[in-house]
């Protein structure tokens, strides 16, 4: 598991925002590119925690398709939380649009 201090329940997934380097907001030489110049990356982040999955009618967990470390694209109205001065999103699996890369 990662170092984030939250254990998501059900089909919830915890995502951390991309760093400037991951999102392409920093050049190869380390120069930070302002948001007004940087390309729009949408709502992307890296999965840091995954719940056990939603339950079906029989009470069995339905496996979540993303894994810790996956870079994902997700819907923008997701819930933001702050834990130990770091910002994360908590989303349902249905709000994840895809795995990048």
PyMOL CGO cylinders between C-alpha atoms (Angstrom):
from pymol import cmd
from pymol.cgo import CYLINDER

trace = [
    CYLINDER, 0.00, 0.00, 0.00, 1.09, 3.61, -0.31, 0.3, 1, 1, 1, 1, 1, 1,
    CYLINDER, 1.09, 3.61, -0.31, 1.94, 6.09, 2.44, 0.3, 1, 1, 1, 1, 1, 1,
    CYLINDER, 1.94, 6.09, 2.44, -1.45, 7.84, 2.31, 0.3, 1, 1, 1, 1, 1, 1,
    CYLINDER, -1.45, 7.84, 2.31, -3.31, 7.54, 5.62, 0.3, 1, 1, 1, 1, 1, 1,
    CYLINDER, -3.31, 7.54, 5.62, -6.75, 6.70, 4.28, 0.3, 1, 1, 1, 1, 1, 1,
    CYLINDER, -6.75, 6.70, 4.28, -8.34, 3.36, 3.48, 0.3, 1, 1, 1, 1, 1, 1,
    CYLINDER, -8.34, 3.36, 3.48, -11.13, 3.79, 0.94, 0.3, 1, 1, 1, 1, 1, 1,
    CYLINDER, -11.13, 3.79, 0.94, -14.32, 1.75, 1.32, 0.3, 1, 1, 1, 1, 1, 1,
    CYLINDER, -14.32, 1.75, 1.32, -16.39, 0.01, -1.33, 0.3, 1, 1, 1, 1, 1, 1,
    CYLINDER, -16.39, 0.01, -1.33, -15.55, 1.09, -4.87, 0.3, 1, 1, 1, 1, 1, 1,
    CYLINDER, -15.55, 1.09, -4.87, -13.76, 4.28, -3.80, 0.3, 1, 1, 1, 1, 1, 1,
    CYLINDER, -13.76, 4.28, -3.80, -10.31, 5.18, -5.13, 0.3, 1, 1, 1, 1, 1, 1,
    CYLINDER, -10.31, 5.18, -5.13, -7.88, 7.77, -3.69, 0.3, 1, 1, 1, 1, 1, 1,
    CYLINDER, -7.88, 7.77, -3.69, -5.96, 9.75, -6.33, 0.3, 1, 1, 1, 1, 1, 1,
    CYLINDER, -5.96, 9.75, -6.33, -3.14, 12.25, -5.81, 0.3, 1, 1, 1, 1, 1, 1,
    CYLINDER, -3.14, 12.25, -5.81, -2.72, 15.13, -8.26, 0.3, 1, 1, 1, 1, 1, 1,
    CYLINDER, -2.72, 15.13, -8.26, 0.08, 14.90, -10.79, 0.3, 1, 1, 1, 1, 1, 1,
    CYLINDER, 0.08, 14.90, -10.79, 3.32, 16.70, -9.95, 0.3, 1, 1, 1, 1, 1, 1,
    CYLINDER, 3.32, 16.70, -9.95, 4.46, 19.49, -12.30, 0.3, 1, 1, 1, 1, 1, 1,
    CYLINDER, 4.46, 19.49, -12.30, 6.94, 17.07, -13.86, 0.3, 1, 1, 1, 1, 1, 1,
    CYLINDER, 6.94, 17.07, -13.86, 4.32, 14.33, -14.34, 0.3, 1, 1, 1, 1, 1, 1,
    CYLINDER, 4.32, 14.33, -14.34, 1.82, 16.75, -15.88, 0.3, 1, 1, 1, 1, 1, 1,
    CYLINDER, 1.82, 16.75, -15.88, 4.35, 18.34, -18.21, 0.3, 1, 1, 1, 1, 1, 1,
    CYLINDER, 4.35, 18.34, -18.21, 4.38, 21.71, -16.42, 0.3, 1, 1, 1, 1, 1, 1,
    CYLINDER, 4.38, 21.71, -16.42, 8.15, 21.51, -15.93, 0.3, 1, 1, 1, 1, 1, 1,
    CYLINDER, 8.15, 21.51, -15.93, 10.60, 21.53, -18.81, 0.3, 1, 1, 1, 1, 1, 1,
    CYLINDER, 10.60, 21.53, -18.81, 13.43, 19.01, -19.15, 0.3, 1, 1, 1, 1, 1, 1,
    CYLINDER, 13.43, 19.01, -19.15, 15.83, 21.59, -17.72, 0.3, 1, 1, 1, 1, 1, 1,
    CYLINDER, 15.83, 21.59, -17.72, 13.57, 22.14, -14.68, 0.3, 1, 1, 1, 1, 1, 1,
    CYLINDER, 13.57, 22.14, -14.68, 11.93, 25.43, -15.70, 0.3, 1, 1, 1, 1, 1, 1,
    CYLINDER, 11.93, 25.43, -15.70, 8.36, 25.60, -14.43, 0.3, 1, 1, 1, 1, 1, 1,
    CYLINDER, 8.36, 25.60, -14.43, 5.89, 26.41, -17.20, 0.3, 1, 1, 1, 1, 1, 1,
    CYLINDER, 5.89, 26.41, -17.20, 2.98, 28.61, -15.99, 0.3, 1, 1, 1, 1, 1, 1,
    CYLINDER, 2.98, 28.61, -15.99, -0.56, 27.22, -16.16, 0.3, 1, 1, 1, 1, 1, 1,
    CYLINDER, -0.56, 27.22, -16.16, -1.47, 29.87, -18.75, 0.3, 1, 1, 1, 1, 1, 1,
    CYLINDER, -1.47, 29.87, -18.75, 1.13, 28.37, -21.12, 0.3, 1, 1, 1, 1, 1, 1,
    CYLINDER, 1.13, 28.37, -21.12, 0.98, 24.68, -20.16, 0.3, 1, 1, 1, 1, 1, 1,
    CYLINDER, 0.98, 24.68, -20.16, -1.29, 22.34, -22.09, 0.3, 1, 1, 1, 1, 1, 1,
    CYLINDER, -1.29, 22.34, -22.09, -4.55, 21.41, -20.40, 0.3, 1, 1, 1, 1, 1, 1,
    CYLINDER, -4.55, 21.41, -20.40, -4.13, 17.92, -18.94, 0.3, 1, 1, 1, 1, 1, 1,
    CYLINDER, -4.13, 17.92, -18.94, -7.69, 17.44, -17.68, 0.3, 1, 1, 1, 1, 1, 1,
    CYLINDER, -7.69, 17.44, -17.68, -8.25, 15.79, -14.34, 0.3, 1, 1, 1, 1, 1, 1,
    CYLINDER, -8.25, 15.79, -14.34, -5.43, 13.31, -14.11, 0.3, 1, 1, 1, 1, 1, 1,
    CYLINDER, -5.43, 13.31, -14.11, -3.71, 11.79, -11.14, 0.3, 1, 1, 1, 1, 1, 1,
    CYLINDER, -3.71, 11.79, -11.14, -1.99, 8.73, -9.71, 0.3, 1, 1, 1, 1, 1, 1,
    CYLINDER, -1.99, 8.73, -9.71, -3.91, 6.09, -7.75, 0.3, 1, 1, 1, 1, 1, 1,
    CYLINDER, -3.91, 6.09, -7.75, -2.55, 5.84, -4.18, 0.3, 1, 1, 1, 1, 1, 1,
    CYLINDER, -2.55, 5.84, -4.18, -5.22, 3.68, -2.51, 0.3, 1, 1, 1, 1, 1, 1,
    CYLINDER, -5.22, 3.68, -2.51, -8.04, 1.39, -3.68, 0.3, 1, 1, 1, 1, 1, 1,
    CYLINDER, -8.04, 1.39, -3.68, -11.05, 0.08, -1.79, 0.3, 1, 1, 1, 1, 1, 1,
    CYLINDER, -11.05, 0.08, -1.79, -12.09, -3.59, -1.81, 0.3, 1, 1, 1, 1, 1, 1,
    CYLINDER, -12.09, -3.59, -1.81, -14.74, -2.97, -4.49, 0.3, 1, 1, 1, 1, 1, 1,
    CYLINDER, -14.74, -2.97, -4.49, -18.50, -2.65, -4.53, 0.3, 1, 1, 1, 1, 1, 1,
    CYLINDER, -18.50, -2.65, -4.53, -20.59, -5.65, -3.53, 0.3, 1, 1, 1, 1, 1, 1,
    CYLINDER, -20.59, -5.65, -3.53, -22.87, -7.56, -5.86, 0.3, 1, 1, 1, 1, 1, 1,
    CYLINDER, -22.87, -7.56, -5.86, -26.32, -8.89, -4.92, 0.3, 1, 1, 1, 1, 1, 1,
    CYLINDER, -26.32, -8.89, -4.92, -24.71, -11.95, -3.30, 0.3, 1, 1, 1, 1, 1, 1,
    CYLINDER, -24.71, -11.95, -3.30, -22.41, -9.84, -1.12, 0.3, 1, 1, 1, 1, 1, 1,
    CYLINDER, -22.41, -9.84, -1.12, -19.25, -10.66, -3.08, 0.3, 1, 1, 1, 1, 1, 1,
    CYLINDER, -19.25, -10.66, -3.08, -16.77, -7.87, -3.85, 0.3, 1, 1, 1, 1, 1, 1,
    CYLINDER, -16.77, -7.87, -3.85, -16.50, -6.80, -7.49, 0.3, 1, 1, 1, 1, 1, 1,
    CYLINDER, -16.50, -6.80, -7.49, -12.79, -6.28, -8.21, 0.3, 1, 1, 1, 1, 1, 1,
    CYLINDER, -12.79, -6.28, -8.21, -11.72, -2.72, -9.03, 0.3, 1, 1, 1, 1, 1, 1,
    CYLINDER, -11.72, -2.72, -9.03, -9.90, -2.47, -12.36, 0.3, 1, 1, 1, 1, 1, 1,
    CYLINDER, -9.90, -2.47, -12.36, -7.32, 0.18, -11.37, 0.3, 1, 1, 1, 1, 1, 1,
    CYLINDER, -7.32, 0.18, -11.37, -4.29, -0.51, -9.22, 0.3, 1, 1, 1, 1, 1, 1,
    CYLINDER, -4.29, -0.51, -9.22, -2.05, 1.59, -6.99, 0.3, 1, 1, 1, 1, 1, 1,
    CYLINDER, -2.05, 1.59, -6.99, 0.40, 3.47, -9.20, 0.3, 1, 1, 1, 1, 1, 1,
    CYLINDER, 0.40, 3.47, -9.20, -1.91, 3.72, -12.25, 0.3, 1, 1, 1, 1, 1, 1,
    CYLINDER, -1.91, 3.72, -12.25, -2.14, 7.16, -13.87, 0.3, 1, 1, 1, 1, 1, 1,
    CYLINDER, -2.14, 7.16, -13.87, -5.83, 7.83, -14.49, 0.3, 1, 1, 1, 1, 1, 1,
    CYLINDER, -5.83, 7.83, -14.49, -8.20, 10.32, -16.08, 0.3, 1, 1, 1, 1, 1, 1,
    CYLINDER, -8.20, 10.32, -16.08, -11.31, 11.03, -13.99, 0.3, 1, 1, 1, 1, 1, 1,
    CYLINDER, -11.31, 11.03, -13.99, -14.42, 13.23, -13.83, 0.3, 1, 1, 1, 1, 1, 1,
    CYLINDER, -14.42, 13.23, -13.83, -13.77, 16.73, -12.52, 0.3, 1, 1, 1, 1, 1, 1,
    CYLINDER, -13.77, 16.73, -12.52, -16.55, 16.95, -9.91, 0.3, 1, 1, 1, 1, 1, 1,
    CYLINDER, -16.55, 16.95, -9.91, -14.85, 14.43, -7.62, 0.3, 1, 1, 1, 1, 1, 1,
    CYLINDER, -14.85, 14.43, -7.62, -14.45, 15.08, -3.87, 0.3, 1, 1, 1, 1, 1, 1,
    CYLINDER, -14.45, 15.08, -3.87, -11.15, 16.68, -2.79, 0.3, 1, 1, 1, 1, 1, 1,
    CYLINDER, -11.15, 16.68, -2.79, -9.74, 15.95, 0.67, 0.3, 1, 1, 1, 1, 1, 1,
    CYLINDER, -9.74, 15.95, 0.67, -6.64, 17.13, 2.50, 0.3, 1, 1, 1, 1, 1, 1,
    CYLINDER, -6.64, 17.13, 2.50, -4.60, 14.65, 4.54, 0.3, 1, 1, 1, 1, 1, 1,
    CYLINDER, -4.60, 14.65, 4.54, -1.35, 15.67, 6.26, 0.3, 1, 1, 1, 1, 1, 1,
    CYLINDER, -1.35, 15.67, 6.26, -1.23, 18.88, 4.17, 0.3, 1, 1, 1, 1, 1, 1,
    CYLINDER, -1.23, 18.88, 4.17, -1.47, 16.93, 0.90, 0.3, 1, 1, 1, 1, 1, 1,
    CYLINDER, -1.47, 16.93, 0.90, -4.47, 17.10, -1.44, 0.3, 1, 1, 1, 1, 1, 1,
    CYLINDER, -4.47, 17.10, -1.44, -6.18, 13.99, -2.81, 0.3, 1, 1, 1, 1, 1, 1,
    CYLINDER, -6.18, 13.99, -2.81, -9.37, 13.16, -4.69, 0.3, 1, 1, 1, 1, 1, 1,
    CYLINDER, -9.37, 13.16, -4.69, -11.69, 10.38, -3.53, 0.3, 1, 1, 1, 1, 1, 1,
    CYLINDER, -11.69, 10.38, -3.53, -13.68, 9.02, -6.47, 0.3, 1, 1, 1, 1, 1, 1,
    CYLINDER, -13.68, 9.02, -6.47, -15.93, 6.08, -7.25, 0.3, 1, 1, 1, 1, 1, 1,
    CYLINDER, -15.93, 6.08, -7.25, -14.64, 3.61, -9.80, 0.3, 1, 1, 1, 1, 1, 1,
    CYLINDER, -14.64, 3.61, -9.80, -17.43, 4.76, -12.15, 0.3, 1, 1, 1, 1, 1, 1,
    CYLINDER, -17.43, 4.76, -12.15, -15.88, 8.26, -12.15, 0.3, 1, 1, 1, 1, 1, 1,
    CYLINDER, -15.88, 8.26, -12.15, -12.57, 6.97, -13.52, 0.3, 1, 1, 1, 1, 1, 1,
    CYLINDER, -12.57, 6.97, -13.52, -12.67, 7.42, -17.29, 0.3, 1, 1, 1, 1, 1, 1,
    CYLINDER, -12.67, 7.42, -17.29, -9.53, 5.48, -18.13, 0.3, 1, 1, 1, 1, 1, 1,
    CYLINDER, -9.53, 5.48, -18.13, -5.99, 4.43, -17.33, 0.3, 1, 1, 1, 1, 1, 1,
    CYLINDER, -5.99, 4.43, -17.33, -3.29, 6.47, -19.10, 0.3, 1, 1, 1, 1, 1, 1,
    CYLINDER, -3.29, 6.47, -19.10, -0.23, 4.73, -20.52, 0.3, 1, 1, 1, 1, 1, 1,
]
cmd.load_cgo(trace, "trace")
